[in-house]
Amino acid sequence: KEFFSELKGFFKRNDYDINEKLYETKGKGDLTNIKIKWEADRKVDDYNKCIVKMTIDLSDSKEGIVDGVKVVDGKLKVTINGEIDRDYDEKWKKYTAYRRFIRGVYDKYVGEAKINKVDDGFKSLIETLRREIKDYLGS
């Protein structure tokens, strides 16, 4: 629970909304497998939306108590994928081919600095998330 709370806190600090796409628990004997899929997104501006897709697999886990503290022993795999949705409201897709062409030229030559800033910021966020997970798990 504490691990998930830390992850939720990270996304909240960075103004991302979390949607839980899957929460699946399977037991075999005294071991449990849990698979969770989250999608966290944030609208950066009226054209760019950053999306973090995260899968958390906890396999062969079992709970126990060590020194009066509840712990979970098992194999944990966290997969993080990031994508940027350009024109997420599809404002430019409904225009004529000419206007879409003009938007493409703008993106390539005029708005390139803005797009690069969004891309760099998102890469930094993903790297920070990865680093915080590693620090939390002590690996």
Z-matrix of the N, CA and C atoms (Angstrom, degrees):
N
C 1 1.459
C 2 1.526 1 110.92
N 3 1.318 2 115.61 1 -38.69
C 4 1.469 3 119.73 2 -178.90
C 5 1.531 4 111.02 3 -65.18
N 6 1.329 5 116.90 4 -38.80
C 7 1.466 6 121.63 5 178.55
C 8 1.530 7 110.10 6 -61.54
N 9 1.327 8 116.47 7 -46.98
C 10 1.462 9 120.29 8 179.41
C 11 1.519 10 111.56 9 -65.74
N 12 1.297 11 116.46 10 -35.18
C 13 1.467 12 120.92 11 177.22
C 14 1.530 13 110.42 12 -64.38
N 15 1.326 14 116.74 13 -40.16
C 16 1.467 15 120.81 14 177.07
C 17 1.525 16 111.13 15 -63.19
N 18 1.333 17 116.54 16 -43.29
C 19 1.461 18 120.51 17 178.78
C 20 1.531 19 111.24 18 -63.18
N 21 1.327 20 115.84 19 -45.74
C 22 1.468 21 119.94 20 178.69
C 23 1.521 22 110.52 21 -61.51
N 24 1.325 23 117.19 22 -38.95
C 25 1.460 24 121.61 23 177.78
C 26 1.515 25 111.71 24 -63.17
N 27 1.320 26 117.38 25 -39.61
C 28 1.465 27 121.46 26 177.58
C 29 1.526 28 110.45 27 -59.70
N 30 1.323 29 115.94 28 -49.09
C 31 1.461 30 119.23 29 -178.44
C 32 1.529 31 111.61 30 -66.55
N 33 1.310 32 116.84 31 -37.16
C 34 1.469 33 120.33 32 178.70
C 35 1.534 34 110.54 33 -65.34
N 36 1.322 35 117.37 34 -42.85
C 37 1.470 36 121.37 35 178.51
C 38 1.523 37 111.95 36 -60.84
N 39 1.322 38 116.18 37 -28.99
C 40 1.456 39 121.09 38 -177.58
C 41 1.529 40 112.81 39 -102.05
N 42 1.327 41 116.89 40 14.90
C 43 1.476 42 123.75 41 175.65
C 44 1.521 43 113.72 42 61.12
N 45 1.308 44 117.09 43 39.81
C 46 1.463 45 121.80 44 176.04
C 47 1.525 46 109.36 45 -104.07
N 48 1.316 47 116.28 46 141.53
C 49 1.461 48 122.65 47 173.99
C 50 1.524 49 107.80 48 -94.26
N 51 1.339 50 116.44 49 133.95
C 52 1.464 51 121.16 50 -178.22
C 53 1.525 52 109.44 51 -104.44
N 54 1.326 53 115.11 52 132.57
C 55 1.460 54 121.84 53 172.34
C 56 1.519 55 107.72 54 -119.85
N 57 1.318 56 116.17 55 123.67
C 58 1.457 57 120.14 56 178.14
C 59 1.523 58 107.69 57 -85.54
N 60 1.317 59 116.33 58 115.07
C 61 1.458 60 122.08 59 -177.39
C 62 1.527 61 112.37 60 -89.82
N 63 1.336 62 116.22 61 -26.92
C 64 1.465 63 120.09 62 -177.59
C 65 1.522 64 109.23 63 -154.87
N 66 1.328 65 115.55 64 137.62
C 67 1.461 66 122.29 65 169.54
C 68 1.511 67 105.85 66 -140.69
N 69 1.323 68 115.30 67 108.17
C 70 1.454 69 120.27 68 -172.75
C 71 1.520 70 109.00 69 -128.04
N 72 1.330 71 116.16 70 129.71
C 73 1.461 72 121.79 71 178.92
C 74 1.521 73 108.71 72 -123.70
N 75 1.314 74 115.80 73 130.95
C 76 1.460 75 121.55 74 176.09
C 77 1.516 76 108.26 75 -131.55
N 78 1.310 77 115.66 76 135.79
C 79 1.451 78 119.83 77 178.90
C 80 1.510 79 111.33 78 -114.47
N 81 1.316 80 115.43 79 144.29
C 82 1.463 81 120.82 80 172.79
C 83 1.528 82 106.77 81 -140.10
N 84 1.306 83 114.39 82 105.70
C 85 1.457 84 119.59 83 -175.00
C 86 1.525 85 109.73 84 69.87
N 87 1.332 86 116.56 85 -130.11
C 88 1.466 87 119.97 86 178.11
C 89 1.525 88 112.14 87 -95.57
N 90 1.347 89 116.61 88 6.11
C 91 1.462 90 120.97 89 179.06
C 92 1.528 91 109.89 90 -102.69
N 93 1.318 92 115.66 91 149.09
C 94 1.460 93 121.98 92 -178.17
C 95 1.521 94 110.25 93 -127.31
N 96 1.320 95 116.15 94 142.60
C 97 1.463 96 122.88 95 172.66
C 98 1.516 97 108.21 96 -116.06
N 99 1.317 98 116.05 97 131.17
C 100 1.462 99 121.48 98 -179.65
C 101 1.526 100 107.83 99 -126.70
N 102 1.321 101 115.55 100 133.28
C 103 1.462 102 120.92 101 176.10
C 104 1.526 103 107.17 102 -128.26
N 105 1.337 104 114.28 103 127.10
C 106 1.466 105 121.19 104 -178.84
C 107 1.519 106 108.24 105 -129.04
N 108 1.330 107 115.78 106 134.57
C 109 1.467 108 120.76 107 174.60
C 110 1.518 109 108.30 108 -121.89
N 111 1.325 110 114.34 109 126.26
C 112 1.464 111 121.76 110 177.15
C 113 1.515 112 109.37 111 -118.29
N 114 1.311 113 114.25 112 149.27
C 115 1.452 114 121.27 113 170.56
C 116 1.524 115 106.27 114 -129.48
N 117 1.311 116 116.07 115 116.48
C 118 1.463 117 121.49 116 179.59
C 119 1.526 118 107.95 117 -112.41
N 120 1.329 119 116.03 118 133.10
C 121 1.462 120 117.77 119 -178.72
C 122 1.521 121 111.44 120 -137.08
N 123 1.321 122 113.42 121 159.98
C 124 1.462 123 121.51 122 179.58
C 125 1.522 124 108.36 123 -151.13
N 126 1.315 125 115.09 124 130.12
C 127 1.459 126 120.22 125 175.30
C 128 1.524 127 107.66 126 -83.29
N 129 1.321 128 115.48 127 114.62
C 130 1.460 129 120.94 128 -177.90
C 131 1.530 130 109.81 129 -77.52
N 132 1.321 131 115.63 130 -42.61
C 133 1.460 132 122.34 131 177.54
C 134 1.529 133 107.22 132 -154.38
N 135 1.321 134 117.10 133 -166.03
C 136 1.458 135 118.93 134 -176.72
C 137 1.532 136 113.69 135 -77.01
N 138 1.325 137 117.32 136 1.95
C 139 1.460 138 120.65 137 -177.89
C 140 1.537 139 113.01 138 -124.69
N 141 1.336 140 117.90 139 -30.53
C 142 1.462 141 123.15 140 -174.31
C 143 1.520 142 111.51 141 -113.21
N 144 1.331 143 115.12 142 133.44
C 145 1.460 144 121.39 143 173.00
C 146 1.521 145 107.49 144 -130.10
N 147 1.329 146 116.19 145 125.95
C 148 1.460 147 122.00 146 179.54
C 149 1.527 148 108.84 147 -94.15
N 150 1.331 149 115.23 148 134.96
C 151 1.468 150 121.32 149 -176.92
C 152 1.525 151 108.95 150 -128.48
N 153 1.329 152 115.61 151 126.82
C 154 1.459 153 122.01 152 175.38
C 155 1.525 154 106.91 153 -108.22
N 156 1.325 155 115.69 154 120.57
C 157 1.463 156 121.16 155 176.74
C 158 1.518 157 107.51 156 -106.95
N 159 1.330 158 114.75 157 120.95
C 160 1.457 159 120.24 158 -173.93
C 161 1.521 160 109.89 159 -126.06
N 162 1.331 161 115.70 160 133.40
C 163 1.457 162 121.72 161 174.13
C 164 1.519 163 107.88 162 -119.50
N 165 1.321 164 115.36 163 130.42
C 166 1.462 165 121.60 164 179.45
C 167 1.527 166 107.37 165 -118.38
N 168 1.323 167 116.45 166 117.00
C 169 1.466 168 122.93 167 178.72
C 170 1.519 169 108.62 168 -113.18
N 171 1.307 170 116.38 169 117.72
C 172 1.462 171 122.00 170 174.57
C 173 1.520 172 106.02 171 -114.98
N 174 1.326 173 116.87 172 112.49
C 175 1.457 174 119.75 173 -176.57
C 176 1.520 175 111.10 174 -118.26
N 177 1.310 176 114.02 175 153.43
C 178 1.469 177 122.81 176 179.35
C 179 1.526 178 111.24 177 50.01
N 180 1.317 179 115.54 178 47.16
C 181 1.468 180 119.31 179 -176.34
C 182 1.526 181 111.07 180 -99.54
N 183 1.310 182 113.07 181 151.69
C 184 1.453 183 120.27 182 172.74
C 185 1.519 184 108.09 183 -149.12
N 186 1.316 185 114.20 184 147.42
C 187 1.465 186 120.44 185 -178.46
C 188 1.517 187 109.49 186 -92.44
N 189 1.316 188 114.18 187 149.56
C 190 1.449 189 120.98 188 177.00
C 191 1.516 190 109.96 189 -155.93
N 192 1.318 191 116.44 190 177.03
C 193 1.459 192 121.50 191 179.09
C 194 1.522 193 108.60 192 -123.03
N 195 1.329 194 114.92 193 126.01
C 196 1.461 195 121.66 194 178.56
C 197 1.517 196 107.34 195 -125.63
N 198 1.329 197 116.96 196 122.17
C 199 1.466 198 123.19 197 -179.35
C 200 1.533 199 111.05 198 52.36
N 201 1.321 200 116.32 199 39.31
C 202 1.460 201 121.22 200 177.50
C 203 1.521 202 114.77 201 77.29
N 204 1.318 203 116.61 202 8.49
C 205 1.463 204 121.39 203 -179.58
C 206 1.530 205 108.79 204 -115.75
N 207 1.334 206 115.65 205 133.65
C 208 1.457 207 120.95 206 178.24
C 209 1.527 208 108.93 207 -74.18
N 210 1.334 209 116.22 208 126.71
C 211 1.462 210 121.75 209 179.89
C 212 1.524 211 109.47 210 -128.47
N 213 1.317 212 114.85 211 160.45
C 214 1.459 213 121.58 212 176.97
C 215 1.514 214 107.70 213 -121.85
N 216 1.312 215 115.92 214 129.37
C 217 1.461 216 121.83 215 178.17
C 218 1.525 217 107.76 216 -111.01
N 219 1.322 218 116.12 217 130.66
C 220 1.455 219 120.18 218 179.75
C 221 1.511 220 110.46 219 171.73
N 222 1.317 221 115.37 220 -172.36
C 223 1.462 222 121.60 221 178.34
C 224 1.522 223 108.44 222 -102.49
N 225 1.325 224 115.80 223 126.68
C 226 1.461 225 121.24 224 -178.18
C 227 1.517 226 109.95 225 -116.01
N 228 1.323 227 115.54 226 130.07
C 229 1.463 228 121.50 227 175.81
C 230 1.526 229 107.41 228 -129.67
N 231 1.319 230 115.47 229 123.26
C 232 1.458 231 121.74 230 178.45
C 233 1.525 232 108.08 231 -115.87
N 234 1.330 233 116.23 232 123.64
C 235 1.458 234 121.99 233 178.50
C 236 1.520 235 108.08 234 -113.54
N 237 1.339 236 115.77 235 128.11
C 238 1.466 237 121.36 236 -178.81
C 239 1.525 238 108.53 237 -122.07
N 240 1.313 239 116.02 238 125.88
C 241 1.465 240 122.39 239 174.55
C 242 1.514 241 108.04 240 -126.08
N 243 1.307 242 115.90 241 140.09
C 244 1.455 243 120.34 242 178.97
C 245 1.514 244 110.49 243 -122.72
N 246 1.320 245 115.12 244 144.50
C 247 1.463 246 119.47 245 174.75
C 248 1.524 247 108.86 246 -146.26
N 249 1.308 248 113.95 247 153.01
C 250 1.457 249 120.31 248 177.77
C 251 1.517 250 107.46 249 -115.44
N 252 1.315 251 115.56 250 122.59
C 253 1.458 252 121.60 251 178.89
C 254 1.527 253 107.59 252 -93.52
N 255 1.305 254 115.42 253 110.46
C 256 1.459 255 120.75 254 177.43
C 257 1.523 256 107.45 255 -86.55
N 258 1.310 257 117.20 256 139.21
C 259 1.461 258 122.93 257 -179.24
C 260 1.532 259 110.38 258 56.40
N 261 1.350 260 115.78 259 51.51
C 262 1.456 261 121.79 260 -175.34
C 263 1.528 262 113.80 261 -63.09
N 264 1.319 263 118.59 262 -25.28
C 265 1.466 264 121.25 263 176.14
C 266 1.521 265 112.24 264 -90.72
N 267 1.325 266 116.46 265 1.37
C 268 1.460 267 123.96 266 179.73
C 269 1.529 268 112.47 267 56.08
N 270 1.324 269 115.87 268 37.26
C 271 1.463 270 120.77 269 178.43
C 272 1.525 271 110.96 270 -66.18
N 273 1.330 272 116.36 271 -37.19
C 274 1.459 273 119.79 272 -175.46
C 275 1.522 274 112.63 273 -87.91
N 276 1.317 275 118.37 274 -19.52
C 277 1.465 276 120.65 275 -179.01
C 278 1.524 277 112.41 276 -70.46
N 279 1.327 278 116.85 277 -26.80
C 280 1.462 279 118.94 278 -177.18
C 281 1.533 280 112.75 279 -85.53
N 282 1.321 281 117.22 280 -2.54
C 283 1.465 282 120.63 281 178.35
C 284 1.522 283 111.19 282 -86.04
N 285 1.282 284 115.59 283 173.33
C 286 1.458 285 121.72 284 179.43
C 287 1.525 286 110.48 285 -66.35
N 288 1.315 287 114.49 286 163.31
C 289 1.462 288 120.04 287 179.51
C 290 1.519 289 110.98 288 -59.81
N 291 1.327 290 117.35 289 -35.12
C 292 1.461 291 121.59 290 179.63
C 293 1.535 292 110.80 291 -62.46
N 294 1.324 293 117.05 292 -46.35
C 295 1.475 294 120.48 293 -179.47
C 296 1.527 295 111.25 294 -67.16
N 297 1.325 296 117.27 295 -35.85
C 298 1.467 297 120.12 296 176.14
C 299 1.527 298 110.17 297 -65.95
N 300 1.327 299 116.52 298 -37.29
C 301 1.457 300 121.21 299 176.65
C 302 1.525 301 110.17 300 -62.87
N 303 1.332 302 116.36 301 -45.18
C 304 1.470 303 121.15 302 178.71
C 305 1.531 304 109.64 303 -60.31
N 306 1.333 305 117.34 304 -41.17
C 307 1.465 306 120.84 305 178.77
C 308 1.527 307 109.82 306 -63.82
N 309 1.316 308 117.89 307 -40.60
C 310 1.462 309 121.55 308 178.20
C 311 1.512 310 111.86 309 -62.36
N 312 1.335 311 116.54 310 -41.74
C 313 1.471 312 120.86 311 177.60
C 314 1.524 313 109.55 312 -64.64
N 315 1.329 314 116.85 313 -43.17
C 316 1.465 315 120.83 314 178.34
C 317 1.534 316 110.30 315 -59.64
N 318 1.331 317 116.37 316 -47.50
C 319 1.466 318 120.05 317 -179.39
C 320 1.521 319 111.62 318 -60.08
N 321 1.312 320 116.20 319 -40.77
C 322 1.463 321 119.81 320 -175.20
C 323 1.521 322 113.11 321 -74.68
N 324 1.326 323 118.13 322 -38.58
C 325 1.464 324 119.85 323 -171.64
C 326 1.529 325 114.63 324 -110.52
N 327 1.310 326 118.01 325 -37.27
C 328 1.463 327 120.28 326 -175.64
C 329 1.527 328 111.22 327 -97.54
N 330 1.329 329 116.10 328 -48.07
C 331 1.462 330 120.35 329 -174.79
C 332 1.511 331 114.07 330 -88.33
N 333 1.327 332 117.05 331 8.28
C 334 1.460 333 120.38 332 -176.54
C 335 1.531 334 112.23 333 -58.66
N 336 1.310 335 117.35 334 -39.65
C 337 1.469 336 120.45 335 -179.69
C 338 1.529 337 110.51 336 -63.85
N 339 1.324 338 116.25 337 -41.24
C 340 1.467 339 120.54 338 179.47
C 341 1.531 340 110.39 339 -65.72
N 342 1.320 341 116.22 340 -44.04
C 343 1.462 342 120.60 341 179.23
C 344 1.530 343 110.34 342 -63.87
N 345 1.328 344 117.01 343 -42.23
C 346 1.467 345 120.40 344 178.24
C 347 1.523 346 111.49 345 -62.63
N 348 1.318 347 116.83 346 -36.97
C 349 1.466 348 120.94 347 178.52
C 350 1.530 349 110.33 348 -64.69
N 351 1.324 350 116.98 349 -43.63
C 352 1.467 351 121.35 350 177.39
C 353 1.531 352 109.75 351 -62.91
N 354 1.340 353 116.89 352 -47.08
C 355 1.466 354 121.50 353 -179.90
C 356 1.525 355 111.71 354 -59.82
N 357 1.329 356 117.14 355 -47.07
C 358 1.464 357 121.60 356 -179.07
C 359 1.527 358 111.58 357 -64.43
N 360 1.320 359 116.57 358 -41.28
C 361 1.461 360 120.40 359 178.32
C 362 1.516 361 111.62 360 -63.20
N 363 1.332 362 116.09 361 -39.82
C 364 1.460 363 120.35 362 -179.81
C 365 1.528 364 111.18 363 -69.77
N 366 1.327 365 117.35 364 -41.12
C 367 1.469 366 120.69 365 176.12
C 368 1.523 367 110.55 366 -60.14
N 369 1.316 368 116.28 367 -40.66
C 370 1.455 369 121.33 368 178.74
C 371 1.528 370 111.03 369 -63.85
N 372 1.325 371 116.79 370 -41.03
C 373 1.469 372 121.10 371 178.87
C 374 1.530 373 110.25 372 -62.62
N 375 1.322 374 117.35 373 -45.56
C 376 1.464 375 121.29 374 -179.93
C 377 1.526 376 110.12 375 -61.87
N 378 1.316 377 117.09 376 -43.22
C 379 1.462 378 121.23 377 179.51
C 380 1.532 379 110.81 378 -64.98
N 381 1.316 380 117.62 379 -40.63
C 382 1.469 381 121.43 380 177.41
C 383 1.524 382 110.35 381 -63.42
N 384 1.322 383 117.34 382 -42.75
C 385 1.471 384 121.14 383 177.57
C 386 1.523 385 110.32 384 -60.41
N 387 1.308 386 116.74 385 -46.49
C 388 1.468 387 121.27 386 179.31
C 389 1.530 388 111.34 387 -60.07
N 390 1.323 389 115.60 388 -43.75
C 391 1.469 390 120.82 389 -179.89
C 392 1.534 391 111.20 390 -65.68
N 393 1.337 392 117.31 391 -41.38
C 394 1.469 393 120.18 392 179.92
C 395 1.523 394 111.49 393 -65.76
N 396 1.330 395 117.20 394 -37.04
C 397 1.467 396 120.56 395 177.34
C 398 1.531 397 109.23 396 -64.50
N 399 1.326 398 117.05 397 -46.52
C 400 1.470 399 120.58 398 179.14
C 401 1.529 400 111.19 399 -61.09
N 402 1.341 401 116.09 400 -42.48
C 403 1.470 402 119.53 401 179.47
C 404 1.523 403 111.10 402 -64.33
N 405 1.319 404 116.90 403 -40.90
C 406 1.465 405 120.44 404 -179.65
C 407 1.519 406 110.98 405 -63.78
N 408 1.330 407 115.66 406 -41.59
C 409 1.464 408 119.82 407 -177.98
C 410 1.526 409 113.01 408 -83.16
N 411 1.341 410 116.01 409 -7.95
C 412 1.458 411 119.72 410 177.64
C 413 1.515 412 113.26 411 72.44
N 414 1.332 413 115.66 412 32.70
C 415 1.475 414 117.43 413 178.81
C 416 1.489 415 111.89 414 -120.45
